[in-house]
């Protein structure tokens, strides 16, 4: 831990939140079988896909925000402490 922490290299990592490859393949194979058998398509009810790692994404951004706030607080306190030392030093030098 120092006065100026090292900045991390941020990499672009896009994780699609609403895409499930396995579920998509199952749906395509069911549709293909229905077409081959000549079955009528029933009314499809819209199913809401709930992302499983959405909470993790929010938690990561919250942790990042907290660490940035902590870094700013440490920098502010160190500058304030140095300013206080300077004022005390100048008071006793007179």
One Martini backbone bead per residue (centre of mass of N, CA, C, O) as a GRO file, in nm:
protein
   94
    1UNK     BB    1   0.095   0.037   0.025
    2UNK     BB    2   0.039   0.359  -0.102
    3UNK     BB    3  -0.020   0.668  -0.218
    4UNK     BB    4  -0.003   0.539  -0.520
    5UNK     BB    5  -0.178   0.331  -0.676
    6UNK     BB    6  -0.203   0.092  -0.895
    7UNK     BB    7  -0.313   0.057  -1.205
    8UNK     BB    8  -0.540  -0.122  -1.373
    9UNK     BB    9  -0.596  -0.320  -1.636
   10UNK     BB   10  -0.864  -0.291  -1.847
   11UNK     BB   11  -1.076  -0.530  -1.975
   12UNK     BB   12  -1.269  -0.651  -2.222
   13UNK     BB   13  -1.583  -0.813  -2.095
   14UNK     BB   14  -1.838  -0.977  -2.258
   15UNK     BB   15  -2.144  -1.079  -2.101
   16UNK     BB   16  -2.417  -1.229  -2.175
   17UNK     BB   17  -2.717  -1.220  -1.991
   18UNK     BB   18  -2.961  -1.344  -2.208
   19UNK     BB   19  -2.780  -1.613  -2.280
   20UNK     BB   20  -2.854  -1.964  -2.364
   21UNK     BB   21  -2.720  -2.206  -2.542
   22UNK     BB   22  -2.865  -2.463  -2.450
   23UNK     BB   23  -3.156  -2.356  -2.474
   24UNK     BB   24  -3.137  -2.284  -2.774
   25UNK     BB   25  -3.084  -2.572  -2.883
   26UNK     BB   26  -3.344  -2.699  -2.774
   27UNK     BB   27  -3.543  -2.514  -2.925
   28UNK     BB   28  -3.446  -2.585  -3.212
   29UNK     BB   29  -3.499  -2.892  -3.196
   30UNK     BB   30  -3.803  -2.874  -3.139
   31UNK     BB   31  -3.879  -2.718  -3.391
   32UNK     BB   32  -3.776  -2.927  -3.594
   33UNK     BB   33  -3.962  -3.159  -3.499
   34UNK     BB   34  -4.232  -3.015  -3.547
   35UNK     BB   35  -4.192  -2.977  -3.852
   36UNK     BB   36  -4.154  -3.280  -3.922
   37UNK     BB   37  -4.443  -3.366  -3.785
   38UNK     BB   38  -4.665  -3.128  -3.823
   39UNK     BB   39  -4.708  -2.949  -3.591
   40UNK     BB   40  -4.861  -2.727  -3.415
   41UNK     BB   41  -4.831  -2.417  -3.304
   42UNK     BB   42  -4.821  -2.298  -3.012
   43UNK     BB   43  -4.860  -2.084  -2.782
   44UNK     BB   44  -4.615  -1.882  -2.674
   45UNK     BB   45  -4.474  -1.828  -2.383
   46UNK     BB   46  -4.324  -1.586  -2.221
   47UNK     BB   47  -4.002  -1.615  -2.105
   48UNK     BB   48  -3.817  -1.522  -1.840
   49UNK     BB   49  -3.487  -1.441  -1.827
   50UNK     BB   50  -3.271  -1.500  -1.564
   51UNK     BB   51  -2.996  -1.376  -1.454
   52UNK     BB   52  -2.731  -1.503  -1.262
   53UNK     BB   53  -2.487  -1.267  -1.293
   54UNK     BB   54  -2.607  -0.988  -1.211
   55UNK     BB   55  -2.526  -0.960  -0.915
   56UNK     BB   56  -2.221  -0.979  -0.968
   57UNK     BB   57  -2.200  -0.718  -1.133
   58UNK     BB   58  -2.296  -0.526  -0.912
   59UNK     BB   59  -2.084  -0.608  -0.702
   60UNK     BB   60  -1.835  -0.526  -0.866
   61UNK     BB   61  -1.910  -0.224  -0.896
   62UNK     BB   62  -1.925  -0.169  -0.592
   63UNK     BB   63  -1.632  -0.246  -0.522
   64UNK     BB   64  -1.503  -0.040  -0.710
   65UNK     BB   65  -1.628   0.210  -0.578
   66UNK     BB   66  -1.510   0.165  -0.296
   67UNK     BB   67  -1.210   0.170  -0.381
   68UNK     BB   68  -1.214   0.456  -0.497
   69UNK     BB   69  -1.301   0.599  -0.236
   70UNK     BB   70  -1.063   0.502  -0.068
   71UNK     BB   71  -0.840   0.633  -0.235
   72UNK     BB   72  -0.940   0.925  -0.198
   73UNK     BB   73  -0.927   0.927   0.111
   74UNK     BB   74  -0.624   0.870   0.142
   75UNK     BB   75  -0.529   1.114  -0.018
   76UNK     BB   76  -0.670   1.333   0.155
   77UNK     BB   77  -0.537   1.259   0.427
   78UNK     BB   78  -0.241   1.296   0.337
   79UNK     BB   79  -0.266   1.593   0.255
   80UNK     BB   80  -0.371   1.693   0.529
   81UNK     BB   81  -0.126   1.600   0.696
   82UNK     BB   82   0.087   1.766   0.541
   83UNK     BB   83  -0.044   2.040   0.597
   84UNK     BB   84  -0.027   2.024   0.904
   85UNK     BB   85   0.282   2.002   0.918
   86UNK     BB   86   0.338   2.270   0.778
   87UNK     BB   87   0.195   2.455   0.981
   88UNK     BB   88   0.356   2.369   1.231
   89UNK     BB   89   0.635   2.437   1.119
   90UNK     BB   90   0.575   2.744   1.060
   91UNK     BB   91   0.508   2.819   1.356
   92UNK     BB   92   0.801   2.729   1.484
   93UNK     BB   93   0.995   2.907   1.297
   94UNK     BB   94   0.929   3.203   1.388
   0.00000   0.00000   0.00000
